[in-house]
Amino acid sequence: MKTVLVTGGSGFIGSHLCERLLETGHTVINLDNFNDFYDPLIKRRNIANALSYKNYTLIEGDIRDTSLLEQLFKNRPIDVVVHLAALAGVRKSLENPLEYIDVNVKGTTNLLEIVKKNSVDKFVFASSSSVYGINSTPFRESDSLPVQESPYAASKMAGEQFCRAYSHLYGIPIAALRFFTVYGPRQRPEMAIHNFTRLMDEGKEIPVFGDGKSARDYTYISDIIDGIMAAIKLKCSFEAFNLGNSSPVKLSQLINIIEQKSGKMALKRFMPTQKGDVAITWADISKSERMLGYKPKIGIEEGIDRFVKWYNNHKS
Ligand SMILES: NC(=O)c1ccc[n+]([C@@H]2O[C@H](COP(=O)([O-])OP(=O)(O)OC[C@H]3O[C@@H](n4cnc5c(N)ncnc54)[C@H](O)[C@@H]3O)[C@@H](O)[C@H]2O)c1
């Protein structure tokens, strides 16, 4: 059983990961600063269940706080770091690029500096499908990465590059996981599936950017958590992996599925394509299948059904 430091453990993906780690007997330290990227009360709710475990510790703090990190590593041996804390989202990064660099690049490097001095079995970095930009699909880990389409994408690519450099220089075993549009219970409220479901439920218009033909490789949260758990166990120096569903869904199709599963009509307001958005994401997952035994199990229909049920039970 390992002691795992999860940064951003109160967020969407992090709270699910902490629960899986606790259920499987690991000790978990969640370092999260409860920033106001979205309502911090939602993050408090995300961790309510995890707080009932005795082998769970919540540290409210910032990944950029070097002395806090030093203290953390001094107080107890940490076997694994899963670094999820970040400013997420493409669109907001266009408004606030410096903050994205500060948290996503400086924050990541600050953690790598600590890990360099305190050896760990594995450092897992949350990267993103956005690093592939407008590459031809499906995206493969061996693709050369193009000009980045947003400060967010550039910050994730930089984070990966720092991981690669630290692994090379100091022998830190690192897995960079490129997540493809993750959804499911607790999804961030501004992300399309959650936002559309809420607006449709409230009888409001949904903003549809572009002509509805853009496509995303939506990946269900439990599949992502399976991939992270496998990456924790993997023996490697530095590896990048796609964690996607390998089955892109058009925006128009996504809206139809939400309508069917929720029984609500979508009032669509068509808007121009947004800067930073790409036409399609599509993961080639053969490397993850081969090296991580990764096999996504939840298709879009089942996943949206589960999400809508969760939404209806939690909307109040
Ligand atoms: N959700 C997706 O579809 C998706 C896709 C690709 C990559 N990712 C990456 O996965 C990770 C988790 O994403 P998410 O959707 O769960 O986001 P989230 O915003 O729900 O979770 C991030 C958490 O990090 C915390 N945090 C932010 N800055 C921090 C700091 N300086 N110090 C400490 N904690 C801080 C936040 O309070 C939040 O709880 C992020 O790195 C994101 O870029 C997510």
The ligand as an SDF file (V2000), in Angstrom:
LIG
                    3D

 44 48  0  0  0  0  0  0  0  0999 V2000
  -11.3800   17.5490  -17.1450 N   0  0  0  0  0  0  0  0  0  0  0  0
  -10.8330   17.3460  -18.3450 C   0  0  0  0  0  0  0  0  0  0  0  0
  -11.5220   17.0600  -19.3420 O   0  0  0  0  0  0  0  0  0  0  0  0
   -9.3440   17.4380  -18.5180 C   0  0  0  0  0  0  0  0  0  0  0  0
   -8.7890   17.2000  -19.7880 C   0  0  0  0  0  0  0  0  0  0  0  0
   -7.4190   17.2870  -19.9510 C   0  0  0  0  0  0  0  0  0  0  0  0
   -6.6130   17.5780  -18.8810 C   0  0  0  0  0  0  0  0  0  0  0  0
   -7.1580   17.8220  -17.6590 N   0  0  0  0  0  0  0  0  0  0  0  0
   -6.2730   18.1310  -16.5480 C   0  0  0  0  0  0  0  0  0  0  0  0
   -6.6160   17.3100  -15.4470 O   0  0  0  0  0  0  0  0  0  0  0  0
   -6.3940   18.0190  -14.2230 C   0  0  0  0  0  0  0  0  0  0  0  0
   -7.6550   18.0050  -13.3720 C   0  0  0  0  0  0  0  0  0  0  0  0
   -8.7160   18.6150  -14.1140 O   0  0  0  0  0  0  0  0  0  0  0  0
  -10.1850   18.7920  -13.5070 P   0  0  0  0  0  0  0  0  0  0  0  0
  -11.1250   18.8180  -14.6390 O   0  0  0  0  0  0  0  0  0  0  0  0
  -10.3770   17.8400  -12.3810 O   0  0  0  0  0  0  0  0  0  0  0  0
  -10.0670   20.2740  -12.9410 O   0  0  0  0  0  0  0  0  0  0  0  0
  -10.5590   20.9060  -11.5490 P   0  0  0  0  0  0  0  0  0  0  0  0
  -10.4530   22.3860  -11.7420 O   0  0  0  0  0  0  0  0  0  0  0  0
  -11.8800   20.3480  -11.1590 O   0  0  0  0  0  0  0  0  0  0  0  0
   -9.4540   20.4160  -10.5280 O   0  0  0  0  0  0  0  0  0  0  0  0
   -8.2460   21.0730  -10.3360 C   0  0  0  0  0  0  0  0  0  0  0  0
   -8.0300   21.2560   -8.8480 C   0  0  0  0  0  0  0  0  0  0  0  0
   -6.7500   21.8610   -8.6540 O   0  0  0  0  0  0  0  0  0  0  0  0
   -6.8500   22.8320   -7.6250 C   0  0  0  0  0  0  0  0  0  0  0  0
   -5.7870   23.8240   -7.8360 N   0  0  0  0  0  0  0  0  0  0  0  0
   -5.6810   24.7160   -8.8480 C   0  0  0  0  0  0  0  0  0  0  0  0
   -4.5880   25.4820   -8.6870 N   0  0  0  0  0  0  0  0  0  0  0  0
   -3.9590   25.0430   -7.5630 C   0  0  0  0  0  0  0  0  0  0  0  0
   -2.7900   25.4300   -6.8680 C   0  0  0  0  0  0  0  0  0  0  0  0
   -2.0410   26.4450   -7.3040 N   0  0  0  0  0  0  0  0  0  0  0  0
   -2.4400   24.7620   -5.7600 N   0  0  0  0  0  0  0  0  0  0  0  0
   -3.2190   23.7480   -5.2820 C   0  0  0  0  0  0  0  0  0  0  0  0
   -4.3500   23.3450   -5.9000 N   0  0  0  0  0  0  0  0  0  0  0  0
   -4.7240   23.9850   -7.0150 C   0  0  0  0  0  0  0  0  0  0  0  0
   -8.2380   23.4060   -7.7780 C   0  0  0  0  0  0  0  0  0  0  0  0
   -8.7160   24.0190   -6.5970 O   0  0  0  0  0  0  0  0  0  0  0  0
   -9.0470   22.1810   -8.2020 C   0  0  0  0  0  0  0  0  0  0  0  0
   -9.6440   21.5590   -7.0820 O   0  0  0  0  0  0  0  0  0  0  0  0
   -5.9150   19.3970  -14.6310 C   0  0  0  0  0  0  0  0  0  0  0  0
   -4.5150   19.4020  -14.6270 O   0  0  0  0  0  0  0  0  0  0  0  0
   -6.4330   19.5570  -16.0470 C   0  0  0  0  0  0  0  0  0  0  0  0
   -5.6540   20.4640  -16.7910 O   0  0  0  0  0  0  0  0  0  0  0  0
   -8.5120   17.7500  -17.4660 C   0  0  0  0  0  0  0  0  0  0  0  0
  1  2  1  0
  2  3  2  0
  2  4  1  0
  4  5  1  0
  4 44  2  0
  5  6  2  0
  6  7  1  0
  7  8  2  0
  8  9  1  0
  8 44  1  0
  9 10  1  0
  9 42  1  0
 10 11  1  0
 11 12  1  0
 11 40  1  0
 12 13  1  0
 13 14  1  0
 14 15  2  0
 14 16  1  0
 14 17  1  0
 17 18  1  0
 18 19  2  0
 18 20  1  0
 18 21  1  0
 21 22  1  0
 22 23  1  0
 23 24  1  0
 23 38  1  0
 24 25  1  0
 25 26  1  0
 25 36  1  0
 26 27  1  0
 26 35  1  0
 27 28  2  0
 28 29  1  0
 29 30  1  0
 29 35  2  0
 30 31  1  0
 30 32  2  0
 32 33  1  0
 33 34  2  0
 34 35  1  0
 36 37  1  0
 36 38  1  0
 38 39  1  0
 40 41  1  0
 40 42  1  0
 42 43  1  0
M  CHG  2   8   1  16  -1
M  END
$$$$
